C-alpha cells in the first residue's frame, strides 16, 4: 500500500471517530467546521439580525448554513467558492475566485451598493504536506481575504479568517491591526489539537 493510500485510510478512520463529524451528521450540518464557528461566536458575539455577511471559500456551506439557522433566516449571505455548493435559503452563491474582477462585480451587484457587516473565511489551500509550500499558500489566501474585507466591510464591520501558525502570521496580524480596532487569534476546541490552524478575529473596521 503506498503512502497516499495509507494516509487516506488513516484520515478516514479519524473522521469516523471524530465527535464533531458525528454531531454534524446527526444534526444535519454540512460540515464539522460549523462547530469551530459556533465556538468562535460564543466568545465573539458578531451576529445580528438583518446583517449582511460574505462567506469566502464557503463550500460545502457549513458556515453559511450555521449563520442562516442561528439568525432564523433574517440575514443576507453572499457565499463565494471555486467549488460548487448546493443551494441554501437566504444565501446567494457566486462560483469563482473572489479576487477575479468579474466575481468582484457580481458580489458588488448583490451588495446593491452597500457593504457587508461581516466577512468570514475558512479557506485553506490544497495541502501538499510540505510546510515550505503550504504555509506561503495559506498566508497568501489569508492576505487576499483581509484585503477583500477592507474593501467590502462597513465601518465597524468584522472579519473572521482561518490562518496557520508559522511564517508570516505575525506580519498578517500587524496588517489587520492597521485597519481593525481589535484583533486576536482564537483556536476553537473543534480545531484538531495537532493542527496548526487558528482563527484571526478582527473587530470594528476603522476608517
N, C-alpha and C positions, 0 to 999 in steps of 0.2 A: 504494500500500500504506500503510495507516495505521500510526501509531507502535506501537500494541499488537501488531499482526501482525509488524512488523519486530522488535520486542523478543522475541516468542515464537520467531521463526525464529533469531534470534541466540543465544537461550538453548539451543535445541535443538542448534545447531552446537557450542556449548561442551560440552554434555552428551556428545555423540558423541565428542569429542576428549579428554574428561576421563579420566585414567588410573584414577581411583578408581571412576568409573562402570563402566569396562571391567572392572576387577578384581572389582567387586561382581557383575556379570553372570556373569563366568567362574566365580567361586567360589560362586555360589548365595546371596549375601546379598540381603536385601530392599532395601537402600539403601546408597549410598556413605557414609552417616553412620556406619556401623559402624567405619570406619577412624578417624574422629575419636575415638570412644570407645576403640578399641584403643590409639591413641596417648596418650590421657589416662591410661589404666590402666597403660600401660608405665612411666609416671613415678610414678603414684599407685596403688599396689597395694591396691585396695579390695575385691577379690573374695575370697570364701572359700566353701568347700563348705557346703551346707545353710543358706545365708543366705536372708533374705527381702528382696526388692527390689521397690520400687514404681516403675514407669516411667510418668511423666506425659507426655501428648502422644505416645503410643507409636507410633501408626500411621505407616508401614506395618508396623512391628515389628522394624526392624533392630537396635536396641539390645537389646531383649528376646531376639532370636534369638542375638546375639553372646554374651550372658551365659549363656544356656542351653547353647550349644555349648561355650563355654570351661570351664564347670563340669560338663560331661558329664551334664547333667540334674539334678545334685544342688543344686537351687535351687528356691525358690518365688518366682514373679514375679507381681505384680498389675499389669497394663497397663491404662491408662486413656486414652481419647481420645473426642473428639466424633465422629470419623470411624470407619467400620467397619474391622475388621482381621481378616485371615484367621487361623485357629487356629494356635497354636504349642504344641508339647509343653511341659508344666510351666509354662504361662502361663495365668492366669485373666484374661480380658478383661472390662472393665467399660466400656460405652459411655455417655459422658455427660460433663458438666462436673464436674471434681474438686472444685469449690467448692460444688456443689449438695448440700444436706443429704441427699437420697436417695442420691446417689452416694457420699457420705462414709459413710453407713450400710452400703452394700454393701461398701465397702472394709474397714470395721471388721469386718464379718461374716467376710470372707475372712481377715482377720488373726487371727481366733479369740481375740480378747482380747489379742493380743501387739502388738509394734511391729516396724517394719522396721529392717534393718541398713543399707540404702542406699536413698536416693531419687534418681532421675535424671530430668532434664527436658531435652528437646531442642526444647521448644516455641518457636514463633515466630508472631507474628500474620500475618494476610494482609497482604502488603506493598502499600502504595499508591504507593510511590515518593516520598512526601513525608515527609521526616525529622521534621518537626514533629508529624506524626501517628503515624508508625511507631515512633519512639523511646519516647514515653509508653506506647504499647500494649505494646511488648516489655517495658518495665520493669514494667508492671502484672502481666504474666504471671509474670515472674521473682519479683516480690514475693509473689504468691499461692503460687507453688511453694515459696518459702522458708518462708512461714507454715505451709504444709501439712507440710513436712519437720519443722519444730519440733514440731508436734503429733503426728507419726506415727513419729518415729525413736526407737530405743532410745538410752539414754545411751551415748555412744561411737560412735554411728552417723554416717554420712557422707552428703554431698549433692553432686551434680553438676548444674549448671544453665547452660544457654546464656543469654548476655546479649549486648548490643550496646554497643560503646563509644559513649559520648555522655552526654547529660544524665541524671543520676540514678544512674549506675553507682557513683560514689564513695559515695553515701549507702547504696546497696544493699550494697556491700562492708562498710561500717561496721556495718550492721544484722546481717549474717551473723556478724561478729566478736563480737557480743554473745552469741551462742549457741554458736558452734563454737570449738574450741581453736586451729585453724589454718585460715587462709583464704588462697587465692591465685587468681590469674587465669592461665589457660593458653590459648594459641592453638595447637591441633594443626596439623601440616603439611597435613592433609587439608582444613582450612578454606581456602577460596579466599582468595588474598592480597588481593584487592580488597574482600573482605567485612569489615565491622566486627565480625563475631561473634567472641566469645571465650567461654571457659567458666570459671565460678566452681567451684572445688573446695573444699568446706568439710569439714573432718575433725574427728572427736571431738566430737559433740554433748554439750554440757555440761548440768548441772542448771539 
